[in-house]
Amino acid sequence: MNLLSWNCRGLGRDSAVGELRWLVRQYRPSLLFLSETKMREEKVKGFMWSLGYNACLAVNCEGRSGGLALFWSMDYCVSLQSLCPNFIDVYVKHESGAFWRATFVYGEPRTENRALFWDRLRFLRAQWEGPWVCIGDFNEILSNEEHTGPTARGESQMRQFRDCLEDCQLVDLGFSGPKYTWNNRRHQGHNIQVRLDRAVANGQFTQLFDDVHVENIVTTSSDHFAIMLSISKHNHIRHREVSSYNFRYEAAWSRAPDYLETVEKCWADASARPS
């Protein structure tokens, strides 16, 4: 099962619509989330059938900014819990019986209002004790390791994001692909690249599924890359036990305080084993 999230920066452009159709054909996401559609709800829903979906939720744009859309197929029972200009929050149930909560995020773009958005996530956390995943453009980073540019990110706003994830018991799921998901596309000393888009989940979610993987996907029509969350169910575990194991590095590991010590110990243990 794939969940794909993309800040498309407006669906009124042929280039964005063409790239969206390519993403759907290439990755076949079971749930597709778009932020900054810059469209009214009724117009966004017009894309539903042509993209191959038969259900949709949408949030109106505000003037020429904002707007959210969530598309899915009928293989999944998706029930709306709440929506606002910053997220669409749903319960998801697959025909296999797996049941979890998914919050599709468009983080508050205005720094002065961002604390209110973090409090909304805390409110959602207080309502739910089960498996939970959040995916989308959070408009914030965890540390300056996720930012490159002429000036550093403010520590206080990053700390508020970290505190929110800790309070909600959400952990970054790492990624493969390009490190940064947003690029201001300026040249020379004015270029800024940031990892604004990610997926985070609680322990119950990662225990529910045998394998969880996030991929950052290069796109050209938006200044944001798309991100895809791939998850596999428990009934795949026997197949994985007899198949070869493919190692995947998770970026979140490097932030652990004992990261270097653990790596050195693993290398030493491996070297000591007989060949």
Salt bridges, closest charged atoms under 4 A:
GLU36 OE2 - ARG9 NH1 3.08
GLU41 OE2 - LYS45 NZ 3.04
ASP89 OD2 - ARG101 NH2 2.43
GLU108 OE2 - ARG110 NE 2.81
ASP119 OD1 - ARG122 NH1 2.94
GLU129 OE2 - ARG125 NH1 3.43
ASP137 OD2 - HIS224 NE2 3.65
GLU140 OE1 - ARG114 NH1 2.94
GLU140 OE2 - ARG153 NE 3.05
GLU146 OE2 - ARG195 NH1 3.07
GLU146 OE1 - ARG198 NH2 2.59
GLU146 OE2 - ARG255 NH1 3.53
GLU155 OE2 - ARG162 NH2 2.48
ASP167 OD2 - ARG122 NE 2.76
ASP172 OD2 - ARG195 NH1 2.94
ASP172 OD1 - ARG198 NH1 3.73
ASP172 OD2 - ARG255 NH2 3.24
ASP197 OD1 - HIS224 ND1 2.93
ASP210 OD2 - ARG240 NH1 3.32
ASP211 OD1 - ARG248 NH1 3.83
ASP223 OD1 - ARG9 NE 3.42
GLU250 OE2 - ARG248 NH2 2.74
ASP269 OD2 - LYS265 NZ 3.02
